[in-house]
Amino acid sequence: MEHKAASFEVPELEKILAKKKKRYVGYEEGMALYSMGKISFRKLAQEAHALLRIKKIAIIDLDILDDYLEQHRSNN
């Protein structure tokens, strides 16, 4: 049995990537921006302390996440 990954569209993704105006994104948009799966992206956001919970909504602070990635990147 073949497993198909769920696909989705993120409106205006090219504009976000070009201008990077948005500071906060949800899981779906962040997954598309960083080309990651939901669990991997969520774990990364938690490790970076970039995950913010407001009521029942989780958002990720991209500035904090980018800083974390820069500090922890490997030179392989």
KOLGU-4560 file (N, C-alpha, C; in nm, 3 decimals, padded with zeros to 5 digits):
<recs>
<n_xx: 00.084 n_yy: -00.118 n_zz: 00.000 ca_xx: 00.000 ca_yy: 00.000 ca_zz: 00.000 c_xx: 00.089 c_yy: 00.125 c_zz: 00.000 mol: A seq: 1 type: MET>
<n_xx: 00.065 n_yy: 00.211 n_zz: -00.093 ca_xx: 00.147 ca_yy: 00.331 ca_zz: -00.108 c_xx: 00.090 c_yy: 00.445 c_zz: -00.024 mol: A seq: 2 type: GLU>
<n_xx: 00.180 n_yy: 00.513 n_zz: 00.046 ca_xx: 00.139 ca_yy: 00.626 ca_zz: 00.131 c_xx: 00.162 c_yy: 00.757 c_zz: 00.055 mol: A seq: 3 type: HIS>
<n_xx: 00.059 n_yy: 00.838 n_zz: 00.044 ca_xx: 00.071 ca_yy: 00.967 ca_zz: -00.024 c_xx: 00.075 c_yy: 01.078 c_zz: 00.079 mol: A seq: 4 type: LYS>
<n_xx: 00.168 n_yy: 01.168 n_zz: 00.061 ca_xx: 00.177 ca_yy: 01.283 ca_zz: 00.151 c_xx: 00.067 c_yy: 01.382 c_zz: 00.118 mol: A seq: 5 type: ALA>
<n_xx: 00.011 n_yy: 01.441 n_zz: 00.219 ca_xx: -00.093 ca_yy: 01.542 ca_zz: 00.197 c_xx: -00.028 c_yy: 01.667 c_zz: 00.140 mol: A seq: 6 type: ALA>
<n_xx: -00.092 n_yy: 01.727 n_zz: 00.043 ca_xx: -00.039 ca_yy: 01.850 ca_zz: -00.015 c_xx: -00.138 c_yy: 01.962 c_zz: 00.009 mol: A seq: 7 type: SER>
<n_xx: -00.087 n_yy: 02.082 n_zz: 00.012 ca_xx: -00.171 ca_yy: 02.199 ca_zz: 00.035 c_xx: -00.105 c_yy: 02.319 c_zz: -00.030 mol: A seq: 8 type: PHE>
<n_xx: -00.183 n_yy: 02.422 n_zz: -00.050 ca_xx: -00.134 ca_yy: 02.545 ca_zz: -00.111 c_xx: -00.122 c_yy: 02.653 c_zz: -00.004 mol: A seq: 9 type: GLU>
<n_xx: -00.014 n_yy: 02.726 n_zz: -00.009 ca_xx: 00.003 ca_yy: 02.841 ca_zz: 00.080 c_xx: -00.009 c_yy: 02.965 c_zz: -00.008 mol: A seq: 10 type: VAL>
<n_xx: -00.115 n_yy: 03.043 n_zz: 00.012 ca_xx: -00.135 ca_yy: 03.160 ca_zz: -00.073 c_xx: -00.020 c_yy: 03.260 c_zz: -00.059 mol: A seq: 11 type: PRO>
<n_xx: 00.022 n_yy: 03.311 n_zz: -00.172 ca_xx: 00.124 ca_yy: 03.415 ca_zz: -00.178 c_xx: 00.256 c_yy: 03.374 c_zz: -00.115 mol: A seq: 12 type: GLU>
<n_xx: 00.293 n_yy: 03.247 n_zz: -00.126 ca_xx: 00.417 ca_yy: 03.198 ca_zz: -00.068 c_xx: 00.538 c_yy: 03.269 c_zz: -00.127 mol: A seq: 13 type: LEU>
<n_xx: 00.535 n_yy: 03.295 n_zz: -00.256 ca_xx: 00.649 ca_yy: 03.363 ca_zz: -00.319 c_xx: 00.670 c_yy: 03.503 c_zz: -00.262 mol: A seq: 14 type: GLU>
<n_xx: 00.562 n_yy: 03.574 n_zz: -00.235 ca_xx: 00.574 ca_yy: 03.707 ca_zz: -00.175 c_xx: 00.635 c_yy: 03.699 c_zz: -00.036 mol: A seq: 15 type: LYS>
<n_xx: 00.593 n_yy: 03.601 n_zz: 00.040 ca_xx: 00.647 ca_yy: 03.585 ca_zz: 00.176 c_xx: 00.796 c_yy: 03.555 c_zz: 00.170 mol: A seq: 16 type: ILE>
<n_xx: 00.834 n_yy: 03.466 n_zz: 00.079 ca_xx: 00.975 ca_yy: 03.431 ca_zz: 00.068 c_xx: 01.058 c_yy: 03.548 c_zz: 00.018 mol: A seq: 17 type: LEU>
<n_xx: 01.003 n_yy: 03.625 n_zz: -00.075 ca_xx: 01.078 ca_yy: 03.737 ca_zz: -00.132 c_xx: 01.095 c_yy: 03.850 c_zz: -00.031 mol: A seq: 18 type: ALA>
<n_xx: 00.991 n_yy: 03.885 n_zz: 00.039 ca_xx: 00.995 ca_yy: 04.000 ca_zz: 00.129 c_xx: 01.018 c_yy: 03.961 c_zz: 00.275 mol: A seq: 19 type: LYS>
<n_xx: 00.981 n_yy: 03.840 n_zz: 00.308 ca_xx: 00.988 ca_yy: 03.790 ca_zz: 00.446 c_xx: 00.933 c_yy: 03.892 c_zz: 00.544 mol: A seq: 20 type: LYS>
<n_xx: 00.816 n_yy: 03.944 n_zz: 00.514 ca_xx: 00.751 ca_yy: 04.042 ca_zz: 00.598 c_xx: 00.685 c_yy: 03.979 c_zz: 00.720 mol: A seq: 21 type: LYS>
<n_xx: 00.635 n_yy: 03.858 n_zz: 00.704 ca_xx: 00.565 ca_yy: 03.794 ca_zz: 00.814 c_xx: 00.663 c_yy: 03.752 c_zz: 00.922 mol: A seq: 22 type: LYS>
<n_xx: 00.628 n_yy: 03.782 n_zz: 01.045 ca_xx: 00.712 ca_yy: 03.739 ca_zz: 01.156 c_xx: 00.658 c_yy: 03.611 c_zz: 01.218 mol: A seq: 23 type: ARG>
<n_xx: 00.527 n_yy: 03.594 n_zz: 01.216 ca_xx: 00.463 ca_yy: 03.478 ca_zz: 01.277 c_xx: 00.388 c_yy: 03.397 c_zz: 01.171 mol: A seq: 24 type: TYR>
<n_xx: 00.400 n_yy: 03.265 n_zz: 01.179 ca_xx: 00.328 ca_yy: 03.176 ca_zz: 01.089 c_xx: 00.270 c_yy: 03.060 c_zz: 01.168 mol: A seq: 25 type: VAL>
<n_xx: 00.171 n_yy: 02.995 n_zz: 01.109 ca_xx: 00.116 ca_yy: 02.873 ca_zz: 01.167 c_xx: 00.197 c_yy: 02.753 c_zz: 01.118 mol: A seq: 26 type: GLY>
<n_xx: 00.158 n_yy: 02.635 n_zz: 01.165 ca_xx: 00.230 ca_yy: 02.514 ca_zz: 01.127 c_xx: 00.232 c_yy: 02.491 c_zz: 00.977 mol: A seq: 27 type: TYR>
<n_xx: 00.117 n_yy: 02.501 n_zz: 00.912 ca_xx: 00.108 ca_yy: 02.469 ca_zz: 00.769 c_xx: 00.198 c_yy: 02.561 c_zz: 00.686 mol: A seq: 28 type: GLU>
<n_xx: 00.193 n_yy: 02.689 n_zz: 00.713 ca_xx: 00.275 ca_yy: 02.784 ca_zz: 00.638 c_xx: 00.423 c_yy: 02.765 c_zz: 00.668 mol: A seq: 29 type: GLU>
<n_xx: 00.456 n_yy: 02.741 n_zz: 00.793 ca_xx: 00.595 ca_yy: 02.717 ca_zz: 00.831 c_xx: 00.651 c_yy: 02.591 c_zz: 00.769 mol: A seq: 30 type: GLY>
<n_xx: 00.568 n_yy: 02.487 n_zz: 00.762 ca_xx: 00.610 ca_yy: 02.363 ca_zz: 00.698 c_xx: 00.645 c_yy: 02.387 c_zz: 00.552 mol: A seq: 31 type: MET>
<n_xx: 00.566 n_yy: 02.468 n_zz: 00.484 ca_xx: 00.592 ca_yy: 02.499 ca_zz: 00.343 c_xx: 00.716 c_yy: 02.586 c_zz: 00.328 mol: A seq: 32 type: ALA>
<n_xx: 00.733 n_yy: 02.684 n_zz: 00.416 ca_xx: 00.848 ca_yy: 02.774 ca_zz: 00.407 c_xx: 00.980 c_yy: 02.700 c_zz: 00.428 mol: A seq: 33 type: LEU>
<n_xx: 00.982 n_yy: 02.605 n_zz: 00.520 ca_xx: 01.105 ca_yy: 02.535 ca_zz: 00.555 c_xx: 01.113 c_yy: 02.396 c_zz: 00.495 mol: A seq: 34 type: TYR>
<n_xx: 01.017 n_yy: 02.358 n_zz: 00.414 ca_xx: 01.014 ca_yy: 02.227 ca_zz: 00.346 c_xx: 01.033 c_yy: 02.113 c_zz: 00.445 mol: A seq: 35 type: SER>
<n_xx: 00.951 n_yy: 02.113 n_zz: 00.549 ca_xx: 00.961 ca_yy: 02.012 ca_zz: 00.654 c_xx: 00.823 c_yy: 01.952 c_zz: 00.679 mol: A seq: 36 type: MET>
<n_xx: 00.823 n_yy: 01.836 n_zz: 00.741 ca_xx: 00.699 ca_yy: 01.775 ca_zz: 00.785 c_xx: 00.651 c_yy: 01.841 c_zz: 00.913 mol: A seq: 37 type: GLY>
<n_xx: 00.527 n_yy: 01.814 n_zz: 00.950 ca_xx: 00.467 ca_yy: 01.881 ca_zz: 01.065 c_xx: 00.538 c_yy: 01.848 c_zz: 01.196 mol: A seq: 38 type: LYS>
<n_xx: 00.567 n_yy: 01.722 n_zz: 01.219 ca_xx: 00.631 ca_yy: 01.684 ca_zz: 01.346 c_xx: 00.772 c_yy: 01.741 c_zz: 01.354 mol: A seq: 39 type: ILE>
<n_xx: 00.848 n_yy: 01.731 n_zz: 01.246 ca_xx: 00.984 ca_yy: 01.785 ca_zz: 01.246 c_xx: 00.984 c_yy: 01.936 c_zz: 01.266 mol: A seq: 40 type: SER>
<n_xx: 00.893 n_yy: 02.004 n_zz: 01.200 ca_xx: 00.886 ca_yy: 02.150 ca_zz: 01.214 c_xx: 00.844 c_yy: 02.189 c_zz: 01.355 mol: A seq: 41 type: PHE>
<n_xx: 00.748 n_yy: 02.117 n_zz: 01.411 ca_xx: 00.702 ca_yy: 02.146 ca_zz: 01.548 c_xx: 00.814 c_yy: 02.125 c_zz: 01.649 mol: A seq: 42 type: ARG>
<n_xx: 00.889 n_yy: 02.016 n_zz: 01.635 ca_xx: 01.000 ca_yy: 01.988 ca_zz: 01.726 c_xx: 01.108 c_yy: 02.095 c_zz: 01.715 mol: A seq: 43 type: LYS>
<n_xx: 01.139 n_yy: 02.135 n_zz: 01.592 ca_xx: 01.238 ca_yy: 02.240 ca_zz: 01.571 c_xx: 01.194 c_yy: 02.371 c_zz: 01.636 mol: A seq: 44 type: LEU>
<n_xx: 01.070 n_yy: 02.408 n_zz: 01.618 ca_xx: 01.017 ca_yy: 02.531 ca_zz: 01.678 c_xx: 01.021 c_yy: 02.524 c_zz: 01.830 mol: A seq: 45 type: ALA>
<n_xx: 00.993 n_yy: 02.407 n_zz: 01.886 ca_xx: 00.999 ca_yy: 02.391 ca_zz: 02.031 c_xx: 01.142 c_yy: 02.401 c_zz: 02.082 mol: A seq: 46 type: GLN>
<n_xx: 01.236 n_yy: 02.336 n_zz: 02.013 ca_xx: 01.377 ca_yy: 02.342 ca_zz: 02.053 c_xx: 01.430 c_yy: 02.485 c_zz: 02.049 mol: A seq: 47 type: GLU>
<n_xx: 01.383 n_yy: 02.561 n_zz: 01.951 ca_xx: 01.429 ca_yy: 02.700 ca_zz: 01.934 c_xx: 01.357 c_yy: 02.796 c_zz: 02.028 mol: A seq: 48 type: ALA>
<n_xx: 01.257 n_yy: 02.747 n_zz: 02.100 ca_xx: 01.173 ca_yy: 02.831 ca_zz: 02.186 c_xx: 01.104 c_yy: 02.940 c_zz: 02.103 mol: A seq: 49 type: HIS>
<n_xx: 01.064 n_yy: 02.902 n_zz: 01.981 ca_xx: 00.997 ca_yy: 02.995 ca_zz: 01.890 c_xx: 00.847 c_yy: 02.969 c_zz: 01.884 mol: A seq: 50 type: ALA>
<n_xx: 00.800 n_yy: 02.869 n_zz: 01.955 ca_xx: 00.659 ca_yy: 02.832 ca_zz: 01.953 c_xx: 00.582 c_yy: 02.914 c_zz: 02.056 mol: A seq: 51 type: LEU>
<n_xx: 00.481 n_yy: 02.984 n_zz: 02.009 ca_xx: 00.396 ca_yy: 03.065 ca_zz: 02.096 c_xx: 00.255 c_yy: 03.009 c_zz: 02.091 mol: A seq: 52 type: LEU>
<n_xx: 00.193 n_yy: 02.994 n_zz: 02.203 ca_xx: 00.055 ca_yy: 02.945 ca_zz: 02.208 c_xx: -00.034 c_yy: 03.058 c_zz: 02.257 mol: A seq: 53 type: ARG>
<n_xx: -00.132 n_yy: 03.091 n_zz: 02.175 ca_xx: -00.229 ca_yy: 03.195 ca_zz: 02.208 c_xx: -00.366 c_yy: 03.130 c_zz: 02.203 mol: A seq: 54 type: ILE>
<n_xx: -00.427 n_yy: 03.117 n_zz: 02.319 ca_xx: -00.553 ca_yy: 03.042 ca_zz: 02.334 c_xx: -00.532 c_yy: 02.902 c_zz: 02.279 mol: A seq: 55 type: LYS>
<n_xx: -00.598 n_yy: 02.866 n_zz: 02.171 ca_xx: -00.583 ca_yy: 02.731 ca_zz: 02.115 c_xx: -00.502 c_yy: 02.731 c_zz: 01.986 mol: A seq: 56 type: LYS>
<n_xx: -00.438 n_yy: 02.842 n_zz: 01.956 ca_xx: -00.363 ca_yy: 02.854 ca_zz: 01.831 c_xx: -00.213 c_yy: 02.855 c_zz: 01.861 mol: A seq: 57 type: ILE>
<n_xx: -00.138 n_yy: 02.779 n_zz: 01.784 ca_xx: 00.007 ca_yy: 02.778 ca_zz: 01.796 c_xx: 00.065 c_yy: 02.853 c_zz: 01.678 mol: A seq: 58 type: ALA>
<n_xx: 00.153 n_yy: 02.949 n_zz: 01.706 ca_xx: 00.222 ca_yy: 03.022 ca_zz: 01.600 c_xx: 00.371 c_yy: 03.016 c_zz: 01.627 mol: A seq: 59 type: ILE>
<n_xx: 00.449 n_yy: 03.035 n_zz: 01.522 ca_xx: 00.593 ca_yy: 03.026 ca_zz: 01.532 c_xx: 00.653 c_yy: 03.161 c_zz: 01.497 mol: A seq: 60 type: ILE>
<n_xx: 00.745 n_yy: 03.208 n_zz: 01.581 ca_xx: 00.817 ca_yy: 03.333 ca_zz: 01.558 c_xx: 00.934 c_yy: 03.302 c_zz: 01.466 mol: A seq: 61 type: ASP>
<n_xx: 00.928 n_yy: 03.348 n_zz: 01.341 ca_xx: 01.031 ca_yy: 03.316 ca_zz: 01.242 c_xx: 01.165 c_yy: 03.380 c_zz: 01.274 mol: A seq: 62 type: LEU>
<n_xx: 01.166 n_yy: 03.495 n_zz: 01.338 ca_xx: 01.292 ca_yy: 03.559 ca_zz: 01.374 c_xx: 01.370 c_yy: 03.472 c_zz: 01.473 mol: A seq: 63 type: ASP>
<n_xx: 01.301 n_yy: 03.422 n_zz: 01.574 ca_xx: 01.366 ca_yy: 03.336 ca_zz: 01.673 c_xx: 01.412 c_yy: 03.206 c_zz: 01.607 mol: A seq: 64 type: ILE>
<n_xx: 01.327 n_yy: 03.149 n_zz: 01.522 ca_xx: 01.361 ca_yy: 03.023 ca_zz: 01.455 c_xx: 01.482 c_yy: 03.041 c_zz: 01.364 mol: A seq: 65 type: LEU>
<n_xx: 01.487 n_yy: 03.148 n_zz: 01.288 ca_xx: 01.601 ca_yy: 03.173 ca_zz: 01.199 c_xx: 01.730 c_yy: 03.193 c_zz: 01.278 mol: A seq: 66 type: ASP>
<n_xx: 01.723 n_yy: 03.265 n_zz: 01.389 ca_xx: 01.841 ca_yy: 03.284 ca_zz: 01.474 c_xx: 01.891 c_yy: 03.150 c_zz: 01.528 mol: A seq: 67 type: ASP>
<n_xx: 01.799 n_yy: 03.066 n_zz: 01.570 ca_xx: 01.834 ca_yy: 02.934 ca_zz: 01.621 c_xx: 01.902 c_yy: 02.851 c_zz: 01.512 mol: A seq: 68 type: TYR>
<n_xx: 01.848 n_yy: 02.853 n_zz: 01.393 ca_xx: 01.907 ca_yy: 02.777 ca_zz: 01.283 c_xx: 02.047 c_yy: 02.826 c_zz: 01.249 mol: A seq: 69 type: LEU>
<n_xx: 02.068 n_yy: 02.956 n_zz: 01.251 ca_xx: 02.200 ca_yy: 03.012 ca_zz: 01.223 c_xx: 02.301 c_yy: 02.970 c_zz: 01.330 mol: A seq: 70 type: GLU>
<n_xx: 02.260 n_yy: 02.969 n_zz: 01.455 ca_xx: 02.349 ca_yy: 02.934 ca_zz: 01.565 c_xx: 02.381 c_yy: 02.785 c_zz: 01.568 mol: A seq: 71 type: GLN>
<n_xx: 02.290 n_yy: 02.701 n_zz: 01.521 ca_xx: 02.307 ca_yy: 02.557 ca_zz: 01.532 c_xx: 02.332 c_yy: 02.487 c_zz: 01.399 mol: A seq: 72 type: HIS>
<n_xx: 02.363 n_yy: 02.560 n_zz: 01.297 ca_xx: 02.388 ca_yy: 02.494 ca_zz: 01.169 c_xx: 02.523 c_yy: 02.422 c_zz: 01.173 mol: A seq: 73 type: ARG>
<n_xx: 02.530 n_yy: 02.313 n_zz: 01.102 ca_xx: 02.655 ca_yy: 02.237 ca_zz: 01.096 c_xx: 02.726 c_yy: 02.268 c_zz: 00.966 mol: A seq: 74 type: SER>
<n_xx: 02.854 n_yy: 02.260 n_zz: 00.968 ca_xx: 02.934 ca_yy: 02.292 ca_zz: 00.849 c_xx: 02.973 c_yy: 02.166 c_zz: 00.774 mol: A seq: 75 type: ASN>
<n_xx: 02.875 n_yy: 02.080 n_zz: 00.748 ca_xx: 02.902 ca_yy: 01.954 ca_zz: 00.676 c_xx: 02.907 c_yy: 01.978 c_zz: 00.530 mol: A seq: 76 type: ASN>
</recs>
